[in-house]
């Protein structure tokens, strides 16, 4: 039966109304609605074009998105037997195609010749580093931010413990096994997605810089929260006497209230760091003014001060370093170097 065009047009308009949202959100929304009404060709086209647009900004989230789409496509292909299976596969396929095309565009971008000074590692070394770096990253997060990481896990654990401990019915043993399996699956998926987001940096022969670790940090945080909630559900099944249960729930609620005060500690630390950021801004502006002044006076090979207190250095002491080369193009000079204090002109 042919669906009249007047029924297809509203779905296309509704999809366009969310164009300011991320492509992944729109893709998931269309997949959920696939069983309610026919999926138009405009939906597939927008998923394809939206994936190209969103994926063209950064490699780490793009490789993570591709991994998610591949896993989702496989899940629908093997487990979905509903009437909307074909439409869902189509949405995932075209979104994946757009993401892969975006990755190809990024790989062929001229800027890569500036970033890759030496050939990428071999396949064996690439796989080894891709599997090793996520473990090092997770261990570093636990070591460098133990309190915030613990709170990320404890908050959902306490919330779900308090809620499920008040329920009279105990979760069946068969369901408890599924919860344990879910904890394992969430842990493995988070590791896989972190590895996928690290793969571009590994290809560039380095451990991901802080900005490239952002996607991995988001995944790790989500995994900690989900596993905390699941463990809270399991802990609530350990039944105790009524009086002890009330005491434990009260302590859990008190702990939850105390944990919610943690953002205030973070806010106070950020307020104290404002003068530091102001000093860093002034130093960057002063160096920018010096570079522009030298360039205006005709100097083609510029040497500037290496900012000694700057945490995120951009320029190095080698003019062929990729960021130095990018800076020289930006300022329209032959080369730029950031040398130690005694070597500055």
matplotlib code that plots the C-alpha trace (Angstrom):
import matplotlib.pyplot as plt

x = [0.0, 1.4, 1.5, 0.2, 2.8, 0.8, 1.5, 5.2, 5.8, 5.1, 7.6, 10.3, 9.4, 9.5, 13.0, 14.2, 12.9, 15.7, 18.5, 20.3, 20.6, 23.3, 22.9, 23.1, 20.1, 18.1, 19.2, 18.0, 14.7, 14.0, 14.8, 12.3, 9.6, 10.3, 7.6, 5.0, 5.1, 7.0, 10.5, 10.9, 13.9, 14.5, 15.2, 18.0, 19.4, 19.5, 21.1, 23.8, 24.5, 24.2, 26.8, 29.2, 28.7, 29.0, 31.9, 34.0, 35.1, 37.2, 38.5, 38.2, 34.4, 34.0, 35.7, 33.7, 30.5, 31.5, 32.1, 28.6, 26.9, 28.6, 27.6, 24.1, 23.8, 24.9, 22.5, 19.5, 20.6, 20.8, 18.2, 15.5, 12.7, 10.1, 8.3, 10.6, 13.8, 14.5, 13.9, 16.2, 18.9, 18.5, 18.9, 21.9, 23.5, 23.2, 24.4, 27.4, 28.1, 28.1, 30.4, 32.8, 32.9, 33.6, 36.5, 37.9, 37.7, 39.6, 42.2, 42.8, 42.8, 46.0, 46.6, 47.5, 50.8, 51.6, 50.6, 52.3, 56.0, 56.9, 55.0, 52.3, 53.0, 52.6, 49.4, 50.6, 52.0, 48.8, 46.6, 48.9, 48.9, 45.2, 44.5, 47.1, 46.4, 42.8, 44.0, 46.6, 44.0, 41.5, 44.3, 45.4, 41.8, 41.5, 44.9, 44.6, 40.9, 40.1, 37.5, 35.5, 35.6, 34.4, 31.5, 30.6, 30.1, 28.6, 25.8, 23.8, 24.6, 23.1, 20.1, 19.2, 20.0, 17.6, 14.9, 15.0, 15.5, 12.1, 10.5, 8.8, 9.5, 13.0, 14.4, 14.3, 17.6, 17.3, 17.1, 20.0, 22.1, 21.2, 22.2, 25.6, 25.9, 24.9, 27.8, 30.3, 28.8, 28.9, 32.5, 33.6, 31.7, 33.2, 36.7, 36.0, 34.6, 37.5, 39.9, 38.0, 38.3, 42.0, 42.7, 43.4, 46.0, 47.6, 47.8, 49.5, 52.1, 51.2, 49.2, 46.0, 46.5, 44.0, 41.5, 41.5, 40.7, 37.5, 35.3, 37.0, 36.3, 32.6, 32.4, 34.2, 31.9, 28.8, 30.0, 30.8, 27.3, 25.5, 27.5, 27.0, 23.3, 23.3, 25.4, 23.0, 20.1, 22.0, 22.9, 19.3, 18.4, 20.4, 17.5, 18.0, 15.8, 13.4, 15.2, 18.6, 17.1, 15.7, 19.1, 21.0, 18.5, 18.9, 22.6, 22.5, 20.3, 22.6, 25.6, 23.7, 23.1, 26.7, 27.8, 25.6, 27.7, 30.9, 30.2, 30.5, 34.1, 34.8, 33.3, 35.4, 38.6, 37.7, 37.1, 40.5, 42.1, 40.6, 43.7, 45.9, 43.8, 44.0, 47.8, 47.9, 45.6, 47.9, 51.0, 49.3, 48.2, 51.6, 53.3, 50.7, 51.4, 55.1, 54.7, 52.5, 54.9, 57.9, 55.9, 54.9, 58.6, 59.6, 61.0, 60.4, 62.0, 60.5, 61.7, 59.5, 59.4, 58.5, 55.8, 57.3, 54.1, 51.8, 50.3, 49.1, 52.0, 51.4, 54.7, 58.0, 61.6, 61.6, 60.3, 59.3, 57.0, 53.4, 52.0, 54.9, 54.3, 50.6, 51.5, 53.9, 51.1, 48.7, 51.1, 52.3, 56.0, 58.6, 59.1, 58.3, 60.2, 59.6, 63.0, 64.1, 64.4, 68.1, 67.6, 64.8, 65.5]
y = [0.0, 3.4, 6.0, 9.4, 12.1, 14.2, 11.7, 11.7, 15.4, 16.1, 13.4, 15.2, 18.6, 17.2, 15.7, 19.1, 20.9, 19.1, 20.1, 21.9, 18.7, 16.1, 13.7, 10.7, 11.9, 12.4, 9.0, 7.3, 9.2, 8.1, 4.5, 4.5, 6.0, 3.6, 1.2, 4.0, 5.4, 4.8, 6.2, 8.7, 9.1, 12.5, 10.9, 8.7, 11.7, 13.9, 11.1, 10.7, 14.5, 15.1, 12.4, 14.0, 17.4, 16.3, 13.9, 16.4, 18.3, 15.8, 12.3, 10.8, 11.2, 10.2, 6.9, 6.3, 7.1, 4.7, 1.9, 2.6, 2.5, -0.8, -2.4, -1.0, -2.3, -5.7, -5.8, -4.9, -7.3, -10.3, -9.6, -7.3, -9.3, -6.6, -4.9, -1.8, -3.9, -2.8, 0.9, 0.8, -0.9, 1.7, 4.6, 3.0, 2.2, 5.7, 7.3, 4.9, 5.7, 9.4, 8.8, 6.7, 9.4, 12.0, 9.9, 9.6, 13.4, 13.9, 11.4, 13.0, 16.6, 18.5, 19.3, 15.7, 16.2, 18.8, 16.5, 13.3, 13.9, 10.2, 7.2, 5.7, 2.5, -1.0, -3.0, -5.0, -2.0, -0.1, -2.8, -3.1, 0.6, 0.9, -1.8, -0.6, 3.2, 2.8, 0.8, 3.4, 6.1, 4.4, 3.8, 7.4, 8.7, 6.6, 7.8, 11.5, 12.0, 9.4, 11.4, 12.7, 9.2, 7.6, 10.1, 9.4, 5.8, 6.2, 8.7, 6.4, 3.4, 5.1, 6.4, 3.0, 1.2, 3.5, 3.1, -0.7, -1.3, 0.2, -2.3, -5.3, -7.6, -9.0, -9.1, -12.7, -14.6, -14.9, -11.1, -10.7, -12.7, -10.4, -7.5, -9.0, -9.7, -6.1, -4.9, -7.0, -5.8, -2.1, -2.4, -4.1, -1.6, 1.3, 0.0, -0.7, 2.9, 4.5, 2.4, 3.6, 7.2, 6.8, 5.1, 8.3, 9.5, 6.1, 6.3, 9.6, 7.8, 9.4, 9.0, 11.1, 14.7, 16.1, 17.4, 14.0, 12.2, 14.1, 11.5, 8.7, 10.6, 10.9, 7.2, 6.3, 8.5, 7.0, 3.5, 4.3, 5.7, 2.8, 0.2, 2.1, 2.0, -1.7, -2.5, -0.4, -2.6, -5.8, -4.5, -3.6, -7.3, -8.2, -8.1, -7.3, -6.8, -3.9, -1.7, -2.3, -1.6, 1.8, 2.7, 1.7, 3.7, 6.7, 6.6, 6.2, 9.3, 11.2, 10.2, 11.2, 14.7, 15.0, 13.9, 16.5, 19.2, 18.1, 20.5, 23.4, 22.3, 22.3, 25.8, 27.2, 25.8, 27.3, 30.7, 30.6, 29.8, 32.8, 35.0, 32.2, 32.1, 35.9, 35.8, 33.0, 35.1, 38.1, 36.1, 34.6, 38.1, 39.5, 36.8, 37.3, 41.0, 40.4, 37.9, 40.3, 43.2, 41.2, 40.1, 43.7, 44.8, 42.3, 39.5, 36.2, 33.8, 34.6, 33.5, 34.1, 33.4, 29.8, 30.4, 28.7, 28.6, 27.5, 24.0, 23.6, 24.6, 25.1, 26.1, 24.2, 24.8, 23.1, 25.1, 21.9, 20.8, 20.6, 23.4, 25.6, 25.1, 25.9, 29.0, 30.2, 29.8, 31.7, 34.6, 34.6, 34.1, 31.5, 29.9, 30.3, 28.9, 29.1, 29.0, 29.0, 32.4, 32.9, 32.2, 34.7, 37.8]
z = [0.0, -1.0, 1.7, 0.6, 0.5, 2.9, 5.6, 5.0, 4.9, 8.7, 9.8, 7.6, 9.1, 12.7, 11.9, 10.6, 13.7, 15.7, 13.3, 16.1, 18.1, 17.6, 14.7, 17.1, 19.0, 15.8, 14.5, 17.8, 17.6, 14.1, 14.9, 17.8, 15.5, 12.7, 14.0, 14.1, 10.6, 7.3, 7.1, 4.3, 2.0, 3.5, 6.9, 5.3, 3.5, 6.6, 8.6, 6.0, 5.6, 9.4, 10.1, 7.6, 9.2, 12.8, 12.1, 10.3, 13.5, 15.4, 14.9, 18.5, 18.8, 15.2, 15.6, 18.7, 16.8, 14.1, 16.6, 18.2, 14.8, 13.8, 17.1, 16.8, 13.2, 14.2, 17.2, 15.0, 12.3, 14.6, 17.2, 15.8, 14.1, 14.3, 11.3, 11.5, 11.2, 7.6, 8.3, 11.4, 9.4, 6.7, 9.2, 10.8, 7.4, 6.0, 9.3, 9.3, 5.6, 6.4, 9.4, 7.3, 4.6, 7.2, 8.5, 4.9, 4.5, 7.8, 6.8, 3.4, 4.8, 3.9, 7.6, 8.2, 6.5, 9.2, 12.0, 11.0, 10.9, 10.6, 9.2, 11.4, 13.4, 12.0, 12.4, 15.4, 17.2, 16.4, 17.9, 21.0, 21.8, 21.1, 23.7, 26.2, 26.3, 27.5, 30.5, 31.3, 31.0, 33.3, 35.9, 35.7, 36.2, 39.4, 40.6, 39.7, 40.6, 43.2, 45.1, 42.1, 40.5, 43.7, 44.0, 40.4, 41.3, 44.8, 43.9, 41.6, 43.8, 46.9, 45.0, 43.5, 46.8, 48.7, 46.1, 45.7, 49.4, 50.0, 47.6, 49.3, 46.4, 45.9, 42.4, 41.2, 41.1, 37.3, 37.0, 39.3, 37.0, 34.1, 36.2, 36.8, 33.1, 32.4, 34.6, 32.6, 29.3, 30.3, 31.4, 28.2, 26.0, 27.8, 27.3, 23.6, 23.1, 24.9, 22.7, 19.6, 20.6, 21.3, 17.9, 15.9, 18.5, 18.4, 14.7, 15.2, 17.4, 20.7, 23.9, 23.5, 24.5, 27.1, 24.5, 22.8, 26.0, 26.6, 24.8, 26.8, 30.0, 29.1, 28.4, 31.6, 33.7, 32.1, 32.8, 36.4, 36.9, 35.2, 37.1, 40.3, 39.8, 38.9, 42.0, 44.1, 42.8, 43.8, 47.2, 47.9, 47.6, 50.7, 53.2, 56.9, 59.9, 59.6, 62.2, 60.5, 57.1, 58.3, 59.8, 56.6, 54.4, 56.7, 56.5, 52.7, 52.4, 54.7, 52.6, 49.4, 50.9, 51.8, 48.3, 46.6, 48.4, 46.5, 43.5, 46.0, 46.7, 43.0, 42.6, 45.4, 43.8, 40.4, 42.0, 43.5, 40.2, 38.4, 39.0, 37.5, 34.4, 34.1, 34.3, 31.6, 29.4, 29.8, 28.9, 25.8, 24.7, 25.2, 23.2, 20.4, 20.3, 20.1, 17.2, 15.3, 16.0, 14.7, 11.7, 10.9, 11.2, 8.5, 10.6, 8.8, 11.3, 14.7, 18.1, 21.1, 24.8, 25.9, 28.5, 31.6, 33.7, 30.9, 31.3, 27.8, 25.6, 21.9, 20.4, 20.8, 20.1, 16.8, 13.8, 12.0, 14.9, 13.5, 15.8, 15.0, 11.3, 11.7, 13.7, 11.0, 8.4, 10.6, 11.2, 7.5, 8.4, 7.5, 10.9, 14.6, 17.6, 21.3, 23.0, 26.6, 28.3, 27.6, 23.9, 23.2, 21.2]

ax = plt.figure().add_subplot(projection="3d")
ax.plot(x, y, z, "-o")
ax.set_aspect("equal")
plt.show()
